[in-house]
Amino acid sequence: MRRENVIIDFEEASRAELLDKNIRDGVSSIACTGKYLWVAGDENISIQRLEILQDGSYGKACNYFLKDFIDLPSEDDEADVEGMDVYGNYLWIVGSHSYKRKKVKPESEDAEAQIERLCKTKLGPNRNLLARIPIIKNEAGEFTLMKECPDPSNPKKILSARKLKHSKKKWSQLTKKLIDDRHIGSFIGIPGKDNGFDIEGLAVLENRIFLGLRGPVLRGWAIIIEIELKETEPHLLELKKNKKTGKYLKKHFINLHGMGIRELVHQGKDLLVLAGPTMDLDGTMEIYRWKNACDKTDEQVVKRSHIESIFVFPYRKEKHGIDKAEGLALRDDNNLLIAYDSPDQDRKIGENKVRLDLISLDQPSKKA
C-alpha cells in the first residue's frame, strides 16, 4: 500500500498559552472536516485546527481551549484527549479515563525513593471527559467550534456543547457504571500502561458511540464499548438505558492477537481499528477493518476471520519508544491520515513541523 508524507505546522499554535509542551511530540488524536484537520495532544487541554494549504501540507493552526466550551473539573490539569470524531454538527472528544503511575527517575540513585514512586497512582480530574462541541461553518466558510448556536439545517433547534455527567468529581457516569462490570470493573483502578482501563479510540455514527479500549485486553481479546447518550441537565449528557436489555452499554470483544485498541474510525458501516501494545512497550502495530461492524445491534465476539488487516506498520527494534501510531483520520478523498506520538527525529522539521503518514484505502492491502 502506498504511503506518503503530509507535513503539519504548529507554529501559530505553539505561541498560545497552555501549550507547555510542543504538541507535535504528543499528538494523540486527529479528525478531519473538509479541508480542516483537528488535532489533540495528550498533555494539553486545548484542540488545534489546521487548514490544508496549496502544497498539500496543513498550517494556519489556531487553538480552541476546552474550558471555553465545557466546564472542566480543573482548568490546568491535562485532559488526556485520546479520541476524536466528527459526526453531524458535533466534534466529539474522549479522555483516557485512566489512572497513571509515577515514573522512575533514571538519574536518581535513591532506590528506595524510586520504588516508592512506583506505588503512587493518580487519576487526573479532566481525564474522565466525554464531550461534544458544535462544529459549524462561520460566515467566512470556515469550520469553527461554538459553545451554543442554531442548527444550520433547522434554526429553531439549538446545538450546545455538553459533557457526560460526573457522578463524582474524578469519575464520569461511565466509569461509575463500569466499576461493577464483570469484565472491566477490576481494572478501573489499574493504570492504563499496566493493562488497566484506558480509552483510546472513539467513533460516532448516528446515536451510537464506540469507545476502543487500549486496556484491559482479556486473554488476547480487545474490547470496544458501545453506548448511547441523552441530553438531561443544561450542558450535560447521561448514559441512555437500552429499553430491550435494561443495560447502559454493550461490549464487543475483538481478537487482535493480544494488542489493544489505539484508535477507531468508521468508514461507512465498517470500523477501522488501530491496534498496538497495551503496556508501555514497543511492538507490532496494525490497522484492521471490521466489516459491517455498525450493522451489528447485539454484543459481538469478533474472530480473526471477521476482520481484515489493511496496514502493518514497520517494526524497528532499534527505535525504542518512538513513532507510536496514535491518531487516525479519514479524509474526504478516502485517504487515511496517521499521526504519531513521540515521532522519530526524521519526522520533525525545524521547531514546529512534523510529518504524518497518508495511505489510500482504495488500494489493495499489503504490508508497508
N, C-alpha and C positions, 0 to 999 in steps of 0.2 A: 504494500500500500504506500502510495506516495506521501511523503511527509515534507512539509515546507515550514519555514520560519515566518513568524509575524512579530514585528517589534512593537512594544508598547512603551510609552514615555510618561513617567510620573512627575516630570519636572514641576508643573504647576501645582500638583497635589502636595508635593514634598515641602512646599513653602507654608502650608497651612498649619494651624495649631492642632494639637492632639495626635500628630503623626510623629511620635517619638522614635519610631523605627522605620527605616526605609522600607516602604511597603513592598517593593519589588522582591525583597528577600523573604517575604512571608505571605505570598498570595495563597489564600485558602479556598476561594470560591469565585466563580465568574458567571455572568449571564449576558445574553445579547438581546437587544431590541433594535431591529433595523440596523442603522449604521453605528449604533452606540454599544459600547462594552461596559458592563458594570463589574466592579472588582471589589472584593472584600479581603482584608488582611486579618490574620488570626491574632494580632496583638493590638488592634485598633478598635475604636468604637465609631467608625465612620465608613461610608461607602464612596467609592470613586467612580465617576462616569467619564469615559473616554470616547472620543469620536474618531471614526475611521477617516484617514486622510487620503489624498490623491495617490500617494505612493503605496497604499495598502497597509500602512502602519496605523497605530492608534495613538492619538495625542490629545491636546487641549483638555487635560484632566481637570476636573473640578470635584469638590468634596461635598458630601451630604452627611451631616452629623446626626446620628440616630436620636440623640436627645432632643432634636428639633421636631421629631415626628411622634415619638412614643416616650412614655415615662420609663426611665431606666432605674433600677434599684440603686445603682451607683453611677455617677457621672464621669468617673475616671478609671473604673475597672474595665478591663478588656471584655468585649462581648464574645470573643472567640467564635466569630461567624464562620461556619464550616459548610453551609449550603445556601444557595440562592436559586431562585427560579422566577420567571415572569410568566404569568398566565392572566389573560384578560386585561384588566386595568390595574393589576397589582404586581408589585415586586415583593416576593416572599423571601424571608431570611430565617435561618435557624442557627442557634448556637449549639455548641457541642453537648451541653448538659452534663459535662463530665468533670469529675474531680481531677486535680493534678497533684503530683507528688513532687516535693522539693528535690532539686538536683544535687548531686555530689559535686563539690568544687574540686576539680582535679589538682589545682595548685596548692590546696591545703594539705598540711602534714598532720593535722589533728584528726586522727582516725575516729576517735570517739565522737567528735562533733559531727563528722560526716555520716557516721552510722545513725546518729540521732536525726539528721536531716531526712534520711530515708524513711523515718517513721511518720513524718509530717505530711498530711494531705489537706487540701483546701478546695472548696467549691466557690469560685467567684460568683457573686450575685447576678452578674449580667450574662453568665453562660447559659442559664435556663431560659433562653429567649427563642420564641417562635412568633414571628410578627409579619404583618403585611403592610405595605405602604402604597397608596395610589400612585400610579405612574401614567402620565398623560402627556400629550403634545401641547406645548405652550403656543403663544401667538407666532413665535418665530419658527414653529415646526420642530422644536427640539423636545425630545423626551425628557421629562423632569419629574421629580418626586414632589408630592404635595401632602400636607397633613390632612386636608379635607378639601373636597371640590365636587362640583356636579359631575355626574356621569356623562361623558361626551355623547353617548348614544341615547341617553334618557335624562335630560337636565333636571327632572323632578326627583331623581334618585341621587343621594349624596354618597360619595365614596369617602371613606375615612380610614386613617391609619389606626390599626388595632394590634394588640398583642395577646397571646394566650395568658389567661389569668394565672396568677401565682397563688397557690394555696398557703405557701409560707414565703418568707422573703427570699429564701435561697432555692426553693423548689417550685417548679411550674406545676400546673394541674396534671400534665402528662407524667412527670416524674412521680407525683403522688400516686397516680393510678398504677404505675409500673412497679412500685415498691413491693406490692403484693403479688406480682405476676410470677407464675411458677417457673418461667424460663429466665426472665431478666431480673427479677427482684433482688436476688442475692448478689448481683453485680453492680447495683446502683452506687454503692459507696466505694467501689474499687476504681482507682484512676484509669482513665482511658488507655494509656500506654501500658497498662498492666492487664490487658484484656478485659477491662471494666467497661461499664456502659458509656458509649461515646457515639453521638450522632454526627455523621459527616456528609450524608447525602440528602438532597431534597429535590423532589419532583412534584409538581402540582398539575393536575388535569381535572378540569371542571370542579367538582366539590371534593375531590379525593386528594389527600396529601400523603405522599410516600416519603418515609424517613429511612435512609440507609444507615445501618449501624456498622461502624468500624469494629466495635466490640459490644457485647461478647460474641465470639464465634464458638458454637457448641458442637464439639466432635467434628469440626471441619465445616459446619453449616453456618453461613452468614444469615443475618436477619434483616428483613425490611418490615417496618411498622407502617400500617396504613390507618389513617384517622380521617374524620370529618369534623369540622368546626362550625359553630353557630355564633352569631352576634348576640351579646347579652347586655351587660352594663356599658355605658359610654366608653369607647376606646378599648374595649376588652372582647376577647373571644373565649369560648369554652368548648370543651370536647362534647361532641354530639353522640348520644347513645343510639346504637343501631336498634331499631324497633323489632327487627326479626330475631336478633340474637341476645339483645339486652346488654351487649358489650360496648365498650368505648373504643376499642381498637381491634385490628386484625394483625396477625403476624404471618409473614411469608418466610419460609426457610429455603435458602438457595445454596447449592453445592458449588463453592468457589475454590475447592481444593485447599481449604484451611485459611484462605485470605478473607479479610474483612472488606467492607464497602467504603470506598473513599469519596464517591460522588455518584449521583443519579441524574440522568437526563431522559426525558421522554421524547420519542420521535414517532409521531402518530400514536398508535396503540402499543408500540414497543417501549421497553425501558432499556436504556444503555447504562451499564453498571461498570464503574471504575473500581477495580479490586486491587488490594495491596496488603502488605503486612499489617496485622493488628497491633503488635507490640512495637517498641522503639528499636526496630532493626531494619536492615536492608533486605531486599528480596525481590521476587518476581512481582511485576505489576502488569495488569492486563485489562482490556476493555471487552466486555461481553454484551451481547444483545439477548434480552429475554423477550422472545417474540410474543406478541399479543398479550403482554402482561396486563395491560389496562382493560382487557376484555374479561379478566377473571373477577368474579364477585365474591368468591369464598377464599378462605385461607389456603395457601398453596405450599406444597413441598416440591421445589423446582430442582429436578435432577439434571445431571450434566447433559443429557440428551435433549433437554428443553432450552438450552442456551447455546449461543454461537459466539466463538471467540472472533473478534473483529480487529483487534490490535494488541500486539505484545511489545512491551517496552524493553529495549535492550538493557540487560543487567550487567553492570560493570563493577566487579568485586572491589577493584582498587579505588573506586569513588565512593567512600563511605559517607552516609548521611547527607547526600546532596541529590538534586534533581528528583525530588519526590513528587510525582504527579498528584495534584490536589483538586484542580478545578476543571470542569468540562462545560462548554457552552456550545449549543447548536446554532449556527448562523442560518440566515435565510437562504443562503446559497447551498445548503445541505453539507457544508463543511463543519468539522468539529474542531473547536479551539481547545487546547490543552495547556493549562498553567501549572507551574511548578513551585513548590515550597523549597527553600534553600537551593536556589538554582546554581548550577555549575558556573564557574567563573567564565567559561566560554560563552554562556548565555548573556552575560552582562556587558553593557556598552556604556562607557562613561559613568556618571554618578546616578542616573535616574532611568536608564533604559534597560529592558530585558527582553529576550526572545521567547515567545510562546511557540508551540507547535500547532500546525494546521493540517488535518488529514481529511480526505474526501470520503464520504460514506457511500458514494456512487460506485466506487471501485471494488474489485474482489478483495476479500480479506486475506491477509498474509502477515507474517512477522515483519517487524520494522528492520 
